[in-house]
Amino acid sequence: MGVLLALMLLVVSVGVASAESPNGTLSGWVLRSDGTVEALGQAHMGNFEGQGRAVAIAAPADQLGYYLVSDTGDVGSHGTVAELASPLTGMSLAQPVVDATIPTDGGLLLAARDGGVFALGGARFRGSLGSIELDQPVTGIAAAPGGYWLVAADGGVFAFGDAPFLGSLPAVAPGVTLAAPIVDIVATPSGKGYWLLGADGGVFAFGDAPFLGSIPAGNAPSQIDWRRMVASGTNAYVLVGSDLELAGFNVLVGTFGLTGDVVDVAYELSLP
């Protein structure tokens, strides 16, 4: 019921932070398409200098640093994070890497466009879609305790290990074509819910992830290419656009005063 309500709200309303919403603080890093990293409230640790085109940044919560990942599977370690040698460096992948995440057991997980999953460091491989023909390409990966999810551009969600399957868009709205592809999946802290983000700013909530609002209103398309979502528990989330635009839901946030073609962010959203 919650998912169906969220779908209806996406069509008729825009959820925006009210004047009573708390002022949130974003801190972390953003990765641009040229491989440069911009820091906000943190130290700059370095830019991507490996092989291929930078596509993802991932930062452990308990360390000051981040991993930069390219479409060829090359991984760069910056700051205090452990060095990770990628077995994919120099290999010819069937499809490019599109996203990366840090699982609860450490290490790093990479997801390829065809649903292939690659586990580095202490991360455990729990399955992939590499041998399955997909309707739409995989665009994101998110970690849960003991498992992970992959999401495809059509909103299809695939669960592996102990990550529970909590629903997907093709199952909720069969035959419905999205106005824009799904570009991100974000897990709740419990690992019992997730949000899906569309490139038009549409937000879809599953499990214990609450729907707090989204960008589309009626048939008016978004003029911003939304790329990533940053959540603070289940209390608030912020959407980040390709030119570092911000949209806060249940939270007030400022602007970056910067520009750049964003491909990924490793931000933390703190509430007072």
C-alpha positions as CSV (number, residue, x, y, z in Angstrom):
1,M,0.0,0.0,0.0
2,G,2.8,2.4,0.9
3,V,4.4,1.9,-2.5
4,L,1.2,2.4,-4.4
5,L,0.5,5.6,-2.4
6,A,4.0,6.8,-3.2
7,L,3.4,6.2,-6.9
8,M,0.2,8.2,-6.9
9,L,1.8,11.1,-5.0
10,L,4.6,11.2,-7.6
11,V,2.0,12.1,-10.2
12,V,0.0,14.8,-8.4
13,S,2.3,16.5,-5.9
14,V,5.8,17.8,-5.2
15,G,7.2,17.1,-1.7
16,V,9.4,20.0,-0.7
17,A,11.0,21.0,2.6
18,S,8.8,23.4,4.6
19,A,10.0,26.4,6.6
20,E,9.8,24.2,9.6
21,S,12.1,21.6,8.2
22,P,15.5,21.3,10.0
23,N,18.6,22.7,8.5
24,G,20.7,19.7,7.4
25,T,24.4,19.6,6.8
26,L,26.0,17.8,3.8
27,S,29.6,16.7,4.1
28,G,31.8,14.4,1.9
29,W,32.8,14.3,-1.7
30,V,31.5,14.5,-5.2
31,L,33.0,12.8,-8.3
32,R,32.8,14.6,-11.6
33,S,32.8,12.9,-15.0
34,D,36.4,14.1,-15.7
35,G,37.6,12.2,-12.6
36,T,38.1,15.2,-10.4
37,V,36.8,15.1,-6.8
38,E,35.3,18.1,-5.0
39,A,35.2,18.1,-1.2
40,L,32.6,19.6,1.0
41,G,33.3,19.8,4.7
42,Q,36.1,17.2,4.3
43,A,39.6,17.2,3.0
44,H,40.3,16.6,-0.6
45,M,42.2,13.3,-1.0
46,G,42.9,13.1,-4.7
47,N,41.4,12.7,-8.1
48,F,41.0,9.6,-10.3
49,E,44.2,8.8,-12.1
50,G,43.6,5.2,-13.2
51,Q,42.5,3.5,-16.4
52,G,39.1,4.2,-18.0
53,R,36.4,6.8,-17.1
54,A,35.6,7.4,-13.4
55,V,32.0,6.3,-12.6
56,A,31.7,5.9,-8.8
57,I,33.0,7.0,-5.5
58,A,32.5,5.1,-2.2
59,A,33.6,6.1,1.3
60,P,33.6,4.0,4.4
61,A,31.8,5.6,7.3
62,D,34.5,4.9,9.8
63,Q,37.5,6.2,7.8
64,L,38.6,9.4,6.2
65,G,39.0,8.6,2.6
66,Y,37.3,7.1,-0.4
67,Y,37.6,4.7,-3.3
68,L,37.3,5.9,-6.9
69,V,36.1,3.4,-9.5
70,S,36.3,3.5,-13.3
71,D,34.1,1.8,-15.9
72,T,36.9,-0.6,-16.6
73,G,37.0,-1.8,-13.0
74,D,40.1,0.1,-12.0
75,V,40.1,1.2,-8.3
76,G,42.0,4.1,-6.7
77,S,42.4,4.3,-2.9
78,H,42.6,7.8,-1.3
79,G,43.1,8.8,2.3
80,T,43.0,6.3,5.1
81,V,41.1,3.6,3.3
82,A,42.9,0.3,2.7
83,E,44.5,-0.3,-0.6
84,L,42.4,-2.5,-2.9
85,A,43.9,-4.2,-5.9
86,S,41.2,-4.7,-8.5
87,P,41.5,-8.0,-10.4
88,L,39.6,-6.3,-13.2
89,T,42.4,-3.9,-14.1
90,G,43.6,-4.7,-17.6
91,M,40.8,-7.2,-18.2
92,S,38.2,-6.8,-21.0
93,L,34.8,-6.6,-19.4
94,A,31.7,-7.7,-21.3
95,Q,29.9,-4.5,-20.0
96,P,31.3,-1.5,-18.2
97,V,31.2,-1.0,-14.4
98,V,28.5,1.5,-13.5
99,D,28.4,1.7,-9.7
100,A,30.2,0.7,-6.5
101,T,29.2,0.4,-2.8
102,I,30.8,-0.6,0.5
103,P,29.2,-3.7,2.0
104,T,28.7,-4.2,5.8
105,D,31.5,-6.7,5.9
106,G,34.0,-4.3,4.4
107,G,35.8,-4.2,1.1
108,L,34.1,-3.0,-2.1
109,L,31.4,-4.2,-4.5
110,L,31.4,-3.2,-8.1
111,A,28.3,-3.6,-10.4
112,A,28.5,-3.7,-14.2
113,R,25.9,-2.7,-16.7
114,D,25.0,-6.3,-17.5
115,G,24.4,-7.1,-13.8
116,G,27.9,-8.6,-13.2
117,V,29.1,-8.1,-9.6
118,F,32.7,-8.1,-8.5
119,A,33.7,-8.4,-4.8
120,L,37.0,-6.8,-3.7
121,G,38.8,-6.9,-0.4
122,G,36.7,-8.3,2.4
123,A,33.5,-8.1,0.4
124,R,31.7,-11.4,-0.3
125,F,30.3,-12.3,-3.7
126,R,26.7,-13.4,-3.3
127,G,25.5,-13.7,-6.8
128,S,25.1,-11.6,-10.0
129,L,23.0,-11.2,-13.1
130,G,25.9,-11.6,-15.5
131,S,24.4,-14.7,-17.2
132,I,20.8,-13.3,-17.4
133,E,19.4,-11.3,-20.3
134,L,18.0,-8.1,-18.8
135,D,15.2,-6.0,-20.2
136,Q,17.1,-2.8,-19.1
137,P,20.7,-2.3,-18.0
138,V,21.7,-2.3,-14.3
139,T,22.4,1.3,-13.1
140,G,23.1,0.9,-9.3
141,I,24.0,-1.3,-6.4
142,A,23.3,-0.9,-2.7
143,A,24.4,-3.0,0.3
144,A,22.4,-4.6,3.0
145,P,23.6,-6.7,6.0
146,G,24.7,-10.0,4.4
147,G,23.7,-9.1,0.9
148,Y,23.1,-6.5,-1.7
149,W,20.6,-5.2,-4.3
150,L,21.0,-4.3,-8.0
151,V,18.6,-2.0,-9.7
152,A,18.0,-1.7,-13.5
153,A,16.9,1.4,-15.4
154,D,13.3,0.2,-15.5
155,G,13.1,0.0,-11.7
156,G,13.6,-3.8,-11.6
157,V,15.3,-4.7,-8.3
158,F,17.3,-7.9,-7.8
159,A,18.2,-9.2,-4.3
160,F,21.2,-11.3,-3.3
161,G,22.3,-13.0,-0.1
162,D,20.4,-11.9,2.9
163,A,19.1,-8.7,1.3
164,P,15.3,-9.0,1.2
165,F,13.4,-8.4,-2.0
166,L,10.9,-5.7,-1.1
167,G,9.4,-4.9,-4.5
168,S,10.2,-3.3,-7.8
169,L,8.6,-1.0,-10.2
170,P,7.7,-3.5,-12.9
171,A,5.9,-5.6,-10.3
172,V,4.0,-2.7,-8.8
173,A,3.1,-1.0,-12.0
174,P,3.3,-3.7,-14.8
175,G,3.3,-2.3,-18.3
176,V,3.9,1.3,-17.1
177,T,6.8,3.1,-18.8
178,L,8.8,5.4,-16.6
179,A,9.2,9.0,-17.7
180,A,13.0,8.7,-16.9
181,P,15.3,5.8,-16.1
182,I,16.1,4.8,-12.5
183,V,19.7,6.0,-11.8
184,D,20.2,5.2,-8.1
185,I,19.2,2.8,-5.3
186,V,19.7,3.8,-1.6
187,A,19.2,1.4,1.3
188,T,17.7,2.3,4.7
189,P,20.0,1.7,7.8
190,S,18.0,-1.4,8.8
191,G,18.6,-3.0,5.4
192,K,14.8,-3.6,5.3
193,G,14.0,-0.9,2.7
194,Y,15.3,1.1,-0.2
195,W,14.5,4.1,-2.3
196,L,14.8,4.3,-6.1
197,L,15.6,7.6,-7.8
198,G,14.7,8.5,-11.4
199,A,16.7,10.9,-13.5
200,D,13.6,13.2,-13.4
201,G,13.7,13.3,-9.6
202,G,11.0,10.7,-9.1
203,V,11.4,8.8,-5.8
204,F,10.0,5.4,-5.2
205,A,9.9,3.9,-1.7
206,F,9.9,0.2,-0.7
207,G,10.0,-1.6,2.6
208,D,10.7,0.6,5.6
209,A,11.9,3.5,3.4
210,P,9.3,6.3,3.8
211,F,8.2,8.4,0.8
212,L,9.0,12.0,1.7
213,G,8.4,13.6,-1.7
214,S,9.8,13.9,-5.2
215,I,10.4,16.3,-8.0
216,P,7.8,15.6,-10.7
217,A,4.5,17.5,-10.5
218,G,1.7,16.5,-12.8
219,N,3.0,16.3,-16.3
220,A,5.7,18.9,-15.9
221,P,9.0,17.4,-16.6
222,S,12.1,18.1,-14.4
223,Q,14.6,20.5,-16.1
224,I,17.4,18.9,-14.0
225,D,19.2,15.7,-14.6
226,W,19.1,14.2,-11.1
227,R,21.9,11.7,-10.4
228,R,22.1,10.7,-6.7
229,M,20.2,10.6,-3.4
230,V,21.7,11.1,0.0
231,A,19.6,10.0,3.0
232,S,19.7,10.7,6.7
233,G,18.4,7.5,8.2
234,T,14.7,7.4,7.3
235,N,14.0,11.0,8.3
236,A,15.1,13.0,5.3
237,Y,16.8,12.8,1.9
238,V,18.4,15.1,-0.6
239,L,18.6,14.7,-4.3
240,V,21.8,15.8,-6.1
241,G,21.6,17.0,-9.7
242,S,24.2,16.7,-12.5
243,D,25.3,20.3,-12.0
244,L,25.3,20.0,-8.2
245,E,21.7,21.2,-7.8
246,L,20.2,20.2,-4.4
247,A,16.6,19.3,-3.5
248,G,15.8,18.5,0.1
249,F,12.8,16.6,1.4
250,N,12.0,17.0,5.1
251,V,15.2,19.0,5.4
252,L,16.5,22.4,4.3
253,V,19.9,22.4,2.5
254,G,21.9,25.2,0.9
255,T,23.6,25.2,-2.5
256,F,27.2,24.2,-3.4
257,G,28.0,27.3,-5.4
258,L,29.9,25.0,-7.7
259,T,29.4,23.4,-11.1
260,G,30.4,20.2,-12.6
261,D,29.1,17.1,-14.4
262,V,28.3,14.9,-11.4
263,V,28.5,11.1,-11.8
264,D,28.5,10.1,-8.1
265,V,28.6,11.4,-4.6
266,A,29.8,10.1,-1.2
267,Y,28.0,12.4,1.1
268,E,26.6,12.2,4.6
269,L,23.5,14.1,5.5
270,S,23.4,15.2,9.2
271,L,20.4,16.6,11.0
272,P,20.5,18.8,14.1
